Amino acid sequence: MTEPTPLVQLRGISKHFGPVQALMGVDLDLHAGEVTALVGDNGAGKSVFIKCISGIYTPDAGQVTWEGRPVAIRTPRDAAALGIETIYQDLALCNNLDIVQNMFLGRETMQRFVLDEDAMEKAAQETLASLAVTTVRSIRQPVGSLSGGQRQSVAIARAVLWNTKLVIMDEPTAALGVAQTAMVLALARRLADRGLAVLFVSHNMVDVFEVANRIAVLHLGRVAAVRATADLDRQLVVELMTAGSSTRMAAGPTAADGEA
């Protein structure tokens, strides 16, 4: 069965820093309506890869195709213009500002040279409601007073407030408790259900197998495998992460195909 054209196709993505080759010919497809998990050991190239997609780094080689057309992502502004939003592990939230102020930070709505507080409050409230985020007491409470899961929820809501099509989540459940982790995983699935593509970067195999449609494994800057989650198990993924291959991995489609 022929799959729809991926939202983004990455082909031959390579990046080096001096003598260190961080990425070598990485191929990956990301599909709208799916969660793709990106896993790999420390130093596998995960952070460099997502920074190449989000415009922090410019690849030394390779091609990015967005909705079927070649694009150049040289800056975070380029990424945002396409509809790519990245939620980094530190979340980049300001503790002294409230939820509305954080969601619109740097993108404030103005009317006649004055902040349009009503419009921003309404948009923030509607976005949180659409994601079924119901645990925050008030959209005007300081972010510094929120739990870890609530802070993740605000960061996710901020990401989808704009014309977002791809959300990159960098270790979103790190240091969260069980209930908070469940809330964040549900949000990730909800984004995919709304038709967005989600790239979910994580070390936590339990979370990966719970939320992902596909799993892409990086090993020393190369793609070891991309398979449907149902075709993998945790032991096999760990083997691919640590060794780059497995005798249990049957011959199949290439990593770029991403098909089961």
TORKOL-4160 file (C-alpha; in steps of 0.2 Angstrom, whole numbers, padded with zeros to 4 digits, m for minus):
260
<pt num="1" X="0000" Y="0000" Z="0000"/>
<pt num="2" X="0007" Y="0017" Z="m0005"/>
<pt num="3" X="0009" Y="0029" Z="0009"/>
<pt num="4" X="0005" Y="0048" Z="0008"/>
<pt num="5" X="0019" Y="0059" Z="0005"/>
<pt num="6" X="0028" Y="0063" Z="0021"/>
<pt num="7" X="0027" Y="0080" Z="0029"/>
<pt num="8" X="0046" Y="0081" Z="0029"/>
<pt num="9" X="0059" Y="0070" Z="0021"/>
<pt num="10" X="0077" Y="0071" Z="0026"/>
<pt num="11" X="0090" Y="0064" Z="0015"/>
<pt num="12" X="0108" Y="0062" Z="0018"/>
<pt num="13" X="0109" Y="0074" Z="0032"/>
<pt num="14" X="0127" Y="0076" Z="0038"/>
<pt num="15" X="0135" Y="0087" Z="0051"/>
<pt num="16" X="0153" Y="0088" Z="0058"/>
<pt num="17" X="0161" Y="0099" Z="0071"/>
<pt num="18" X="0180" Y="0100" Z="0067"/>
<pt num="19" X="0186" Y="0082" Z="0066"/>
<pt num="20" X="0170" Y="0075" Z="0075"/>
<pt num="21" X="0157" Y="0068" Z="0062"/>
<pt num="22" X="0141" Y="0070" Z="0072"/>
<pt num="23" X="0129" Y="0065" Z="0058"/>
<pt num="24" X="0133" Y="0054" Z="0043"/>
<pt num="25" X="0120" Y="0053" Z="0029"/>
<pt num="26" X="0104" Y="0052" Z="0040"/>
<pt num="27" X="0088" Y="0048" Z="0031"/>
<pt num="28" X="0071" Y="0050" Z="0039"/>
<pt num="29" X="0053" Y="0053" Z="0035"/>
<pt num="30" X="0041" Y="0062" Z="0047"/>
<pt num="31" X="0022" Y="0059" Z="0043"/>
<pt num="32" X="0008" Y="0070" Z="0048"/>
<pt num="33" X="m0003" Y="0062" Z="0061"/>
<pt num="34" X="0011" Y="0051" Z="0068"/>
<pt num="35" X="0023" Y="0051" Z="0083"/>
<pt num="36" X="0040" Y="0046" Z="0077"/>
<pt num="37" X="0052" Y="0042" Z="0092"/>
<pt num="38" X="0070" Y="0046" Z="0089"/>
<pt num="39" X="0081" Y="0036" Z="0101"/>
<pt num="40" X="0100" Y="0033" Z="0103"/>
<pt num="41" X="0114" Y="0031" Z="0116"/>
<pt num="42" X="0123" Y="0047" Z="0122"/>
<pt num="43" X="0133" Y="0054" Z="0108"/>
<pt num="44" X="0122" Y="0046" Z="0094"/>
<pt num="45" X="0118" Y="0062" Z="0086"/>
<pt num="46" X="0100" Y="0065" Z="0092"/>
<pt num="47" X="0102" Y="0083" Z="0098"/>
<pt num="48" X="0112" Y="0088" Z="0083"/>
<pt num="49" X="0099" Y="0080" Z="0072"/>
<pt num="50" X="0085" Y="0090" Z="0079"/>
<pt num="51" X="0095" Y="0106" Z="0079"/>
<pt num="52" X="0097" Y="0104" Z="0061"/>
<pt num="53" X="0079" Y="0102" Z="0058"/>
<pt num="54" X="0075" Y="0117" Z="0069"/>
<pt num="55" X="0087" Y="0129" Z="0061"/>
<pt num="56" X="0100" Y="0130" Z="0075"/>
<pt num="57" X="0113" Y="0121" Z="0065"/>
<pt num="58" X="0115" Y="0121" Z="0046"/>
<pt num="59" X="0119" Y="0103" Z="0039"/>
<pt num="60" X="0135" Y="0101" Z="0029"/>
<pt num="61" X="0126" Y="0090" Z="0017"/>
<pt num="62" X="0109" Y="0083" Z="0013"/>
<pt num="63" X="0092" Y="0089" Z="0008"/>
<pt num="64" X="0076" Y="0093" Z="0017"/>
<pt num="65" X="0060" Y="0092" Z="0008"/>
<pt num="66" X="0044" Y="0100" Z="0016"/>
<pt num="67" X="0027" Y="0095" Z="0009"/>
<pt num="68" X="0035" Y="0089" Z="m0007"/>
<pt num="69" X="0046" Y="0104" Z="m0010"/>
<pt num="70" X="0065" Y="0107" Z="m0006"/>
<pt num="71" X="0068" Y="0119" Z="0007"/>
<pt num="72" X="0083" Y="0127" Z="0016"/>
<pt num="73" X="0082" Y="0129" Z="0035"/>
<pt num="74" X="0096" Y="0140" Z="0040"/>
<pt num="75" X="0088" Y="0149" Z="0056"/>
<pt num="76" X="0075" Y="0145" Z="0069"/>
<pt num="77" X="0065" Y="0159" Z="0060"/>
<pt num="78" X="0065" Y="0148" Z="0044"/>
<pt num="79" X="0059" Y="0133" Z="0054"/>
<pt num="80" X="0045" Y="0143" Z="0062"/>
<pt num="81" X="0040" Y="0150" Z="0045"/>
<pt num="82" X="0037" Y="0132" Z="0039"/>
<pt num="83" X="0028" Y="0127" Z="0055"/>
<pt num="84" X="0042" Y="0118" Z="0065"/>
<pt num="85" X="0042" Y="0121" Z="0084"/>
<pt num="86" X="0054" Y="0113" Z="0095"/>
<pt num="87" X="0051" Y="0110" Z="0114"/>
<pt num="88" X="0069" Y="0108" Z="0122"/>
<pt num="89" X="0072" Y="0100" Z="0138"/>
<pt num="90" X="0074" Y="0116" Z="0147"/>
<pt num="91" X="0057" Y="0122" Z="0140"/>
<pt num="92" X="0063" Y="0140" Z="0139"/>
<pt num="93" X="0049" Y="0146" Z="0150"/>
<pt num="94" X="0051" Y="0162" Z="0161"/>
<pt num="95" X="0046" Y="0158" Z="0179"/>
<pt num="96" X="0041" Y="0176" Z="0183"/>
<pt num="97" X="0029" Y="0177" Z="0169"/>
<pt num="98" X="0011" Y="0170" Z="0169"/>
<pt num="99" X="0005" Y="0157" Z="0157"/>
<pt num="100" X="m0002" Y="0169" Z="0144"/>
<pt num="101" X="0014" Y="0179" Z="0144"/>
<pt num="102" X="0025" Y="0164" Z="0141"/>
<pt num="103" X="0014" Y="0157" Z="0127"/>
<pt num="104" X="0015" Y="0174" Z="0118"/>
<pt num="105" X="0033" Y="0179" Z="0123"/>
<pt num="106" X="0041" Y="0187" Z="0108"/>
<pt num="107" X="0025" Y="0186" Z="0098"/>
<pt num="108" X="0013" Y="0197" Z="0108"/>
<pt num="109" X="m0003" Y="0202" Z="0100"/>
<pt num="110" X="m0004" Y="0221" Z="0098"/>
<pt num="111" X="m0019" Y="0233" Z="0094"/>
<pt num="112" X="m0016" Y="0251" Z="0091"/>
<pt num="113" X="0002" Y="0249" Z="0099"/>
<pt num="114" X="m0005" Y="0242" Z="0115"/>
<pt num="115" X="m0004" Y="0224" Z="0120"/>
<pt num="116" X="m0021" Y="0215" Z="0116"/>
<pt num="117" X="m0023" Y="0206" Z="0133"/>
<pt num="118" X="m0040" Y="0200" Z="0129"/>
<pt num="119" X="m0036" Y="0192" Z="0113"/>
<pt num="120" X="m0020" Y="0183" Z="0120"/>
<pt num="121" X="m0030" Y="0177" Z="0135"/>
<pt num="122" X="m0044" Y="0170" Z="0124"/>
<pt num="123" X="m0031" Y="0161" Z="0112"/>
<pt num="124" X="m0021" Y="0154" Z="0126"/>
<pt num="125" X="m0037" Y="0148" Z="0135"/>
<pt num="126" X="m0044" Y="0140" Z="0118"/>
<pt num="127" X="m0027" Y="0132" Z="0115"/>
<pt num="128" X="m0026" Y="0124" Z="0132"/>
<pt num="129" X="m0044" Y="0118" Z="0131"/>
<pt num="130" X="m0041" Y="0110" Z="0114"/>
<pt num="131" X="m0027" Y="0100" Z="0121"/>
<pt num="132" X="m0038" Y="0095" Z="0136"/>
<pt num="133" X="m0026" Y="0104" Z="0148"/>
<pt num="134" X="m0037" Y="0106" Z="0163"/>
<pt num="135" X="m0025" Y="0105" Z="0178"/>
<pt num="136" X="m0019" Y="0123" Z="0178"/>
<pt num="137" X="m0029" Y="0134" Z="0191"/>
<pt num="138" X="m0028" Y="0150" Z="0180"/>
<pt num="139" X="m0020" Y="0155" Z="0164"/>
<pt num="140" X="m0013" Y="0170" Z="0174"/>
<pt num="141" X="m0004" Y="0160" Z="0187"/>
<pt num="142" X="0015" Y="0162" Z="0186"/>
<pt num="143" X="0024" Y="0148" Z="0177"/>
<pt num="144" X="0036" Y="0146" Z="0192"/>
<pt num="145" X="0021" Y="0139" Z="0202"/>
<pt num="146" X="0017" Y="0125" Z="0190"/>
<pt num="147" X="0022" Y="0107" Z="0192"/>
<pt num="148" X="0034" Y="0099" Z="0179"/>
<pt num="149" X="0020" Y="0091" Z="0170"/>
<pt num="150" X="0010" Y="0108" Z="0169"/>
<pt num="151" X="0026" Y="0117" Z="0163"/>
<pt num="152" X="0027" Y="0104" Z="0149"/>
<pt num="153" X="0009" Y="0107" Z="0145"/>
<pt num="154" X="0012" Y="0126" Z="0143"/>
<pt num="155" X="0027" Y="0123" Z="0132"/>
<pt num="156" X="0017" Y="0111" Z="0121"/>
<pt num="157" X="0002" Y="0123" Z="0120"/>
<pt num="158" X="0014" Y="0137" Z="0116"/>
<pt num="159" X="0021" Y="0127" Z="0102"/>
<pt num="160" X="0004" Y="0123" Z="0094"/>
<pt num="161" X="m0003" Y="0141" Z="0096"/>
<pt num="162" X="0005" Y="0146" Z="0080"/>
<pt num="163" X="0003" Y="0138" Z="0062"/>
<pt num="164" X="0012" Y="0122" Z="0068"/>
<pt num="165" X="0014" Y="0106" Z="0058"/>
<pt num="166" X="0029" Y="0098" Z="0066"/>
<pt num="167" X="0032" Y="0098" Z="0085"/>
<pt num="168" X="0049" Y="0091" Z="0091"/>
<pt num="169" X="0049" Y="0086" Z="0109"/>
<pt num="170" X="0066" Y="0084" Z="0117"/>
<pt num="171" X="0066" Y="0072" Z="0132"/>
<pt num="172" X="0048" Y="0078" Z="0137"/>
<pt num="173" X="0046" Y="0066" Z="0151"/>
<pt num="174" X="0063" Y="0068" Z="0159"/>
<pt num="175" X="0062" Y="0070" Z="0178"/>
<pt num="176" X="0043" Y="0069" Z="0178"/>
<pt num="177" X="0032" Y="0058" Z="0190"/>
<pt num="178" X="0021" Y="0044" Z="0184"/>
<pt num="179" X="0005" Y="0055" Z="0183"/>
<pt num="180" X="0014" Y="0069" Z="0175"/>
<pt num="181" X="0022" Y="0058" Z="0162"/>
<pt num="182" X="0005" Y="0050" Z="0157"/>
<pt num="183" X="m0002" Y="0068" Z="0155"/>
<pt num="184" X="0013" Y="0073" Z="0143"/>
<pt num="185" X="0012" Y="0057" Z="0133"/>
<pt num="186" X="m0007" Y="0060" Z="0131"/>
<pt num="187" X="m0003" Y="0077" Z="0124"/>
<pt num="188" X="0009" Y="0070" Z="0112"/>
<pt num="189" X="m0004" Y="0058" Z="0105"/>
<pt num="190" X="m0017" Y="0072" Z="0105"/>
<pt num="191" X="m0005" Y="0082" Z="0094"/>
<pt num="192" X="m0004" Y="0068" Z="0082"/>
<pt num="193" X="m0022" Y="0065" Z="0082"/>
<pt num="194" X="m0025" Y="0083" Z="0077"/>
<pt num="195" X="m0014" Y="0079" Z="0061"/>
<pt num="196" X="0002" Y="0086" Z="0067"/>
<pt num="197" X="0019" Y="0077" Z="0065"/>
<pt num="198" X="0028" Y="0074" Z="0081"/>
<pt num="199" X="0046" Y="0069" Z="0083"/>
<pt num="200" X="0048" Y="0062" Z="0101"/>
<pt num="201" X="0066" Y="0061" Z="0107"/>
<pt num="202" X="0068" Y="0051" Z="0123"/>
<pt num="203" X="0079" Y="0038" Z="0132"/>
<pt num="204" X="0064" Y="0031" Z="0141"/>
<pt num="205" X="0059" Y="0015" Z="0131"/>
<pt num="206" X="0043" Y="0013" Z="0141"/>
<pt num="207" X="0037" Y="0030" Z="0135"/>
<pt num="208" X="0043" Y="0027" Z="0118"/>
<pt num="209" X="0033" Y="0011" Z="0116"/>
<pt num="210" X="0018" Y="0019" Z="0123"/>
<pt num="211" X="0017" Y="0034" Z="0112"/>
<pt num="212" X="0026" Y="0031" Z="0096"/>
<pt num="213" X="0020" Y="0025" Z="0079"/>
<pt num="214" X="0037" Y="0023" Z="0072"/>
<pt num="215" X="0054" Y="0022" Z="0081"/>
<pt num="216" X="0070" Y="0028" Z="0072"/>
<pt num="217" X="0087" Y="0022" Z="0080"/>
<pt num="218" X="0103" Y="0032" Z="0079"/>
<pt num="219" X="0120" Y="0024" Z="0082"/>
<pt num="220" X="0136" Y="0035" Z="0081"/>
<pt num="221" X="0128" Y="0047" Z="0069"/>
<pt num="222" X="0120" Y="0035" Z="0057"/>
<pt num="223" X="0102" Y="0027" Z="0056"/>
<pt num="224" X="0102" Y="0010" Z="0062"/>
<pt num="225" X="0084" Y="0007" Z="0058"/>
<pt num="226" X="0067" Y="0014" Z="0057"/>
<pt num="227" X="0052" Y="0003" Z="0060"/>
<pt num="228" X="0034" Y="0003" Z="0065"/>
<pt num="229" X="0034" Y="0001" Z="0084"/>
<pt num="230" X="0024" Y="m0015" Z="0083"/>
<pt num="231" X="0038" Y="m0023" Z="0074"/>
<pt num="232" X="0051" Y="m0020" Z="0087"/>
<pt num="233" X="0053" Y="m0023" Z="0106"/>
<pt num="234" X="0063" Y="m0015" Z="0119"/>
<pt num="235" X="0077" Y="m0027" Z="0119"/>
<pt num="236" X="0080" Y="m0026" Z="0100"/>
<pt num="237" X="0079" Y="m0007" Z="0101"/>
<pt num="238" X="0093" Y="m0007" Z="0115"/>
<pt num="239" X="0103" Y="m0019" Z="0104"/>
<pt num="240" X="0102" Y="m0007" Z="0089"/>
<pt num="241" X="0106" Y="0008" Z="0100"/>
<pt num="242" X="0122" Y="0000" Z="0107"/>
<pt num="243" X="0128" Y="m0010" Z="0093"/>
<pt num="244" X="0120" Y="m0002" Z="0078"/>
<pt num="245" X="0114" Y="m0019" Z="0071"/>
<pt num="246" X="0105" Y="m0035" Z="0076"/>
<pt num="247" X="0104" Y="m0052" Z="0070"/>
<pt num="248" X="0086" Y="m0052" Z="0075"/>
<pt num="249" X="0083" Y="m0037" Z="0062"/>
<pt num="250" X="0076" Y="m0046" Z="0047"/>
<pt num="251" X="0080" Y="m0038" Z="0030"/>
<pt num="252" X="0067" Y="m0025" Z="0026"/>
<pt num="253" X="0064" Y="m0008" Z="0019"/>
<pt num="254" X="0077" Y="0006" Z="0021"/>
<pt num="255" X="0076" Y="0018" Z="0035"/>
<pt num="256" X="0070" Y="0032" Z="0023"/>
<pt num="257" X="0055" Y="0021" Z="0019"/>
<pt num="258" X="0050" Y="0020" Z="0037"/>
<pt num="259" X="0038" Y="0006" Z="0032"/>
<pt num="260" X="0035" Y="m0010" Z="0042"/>
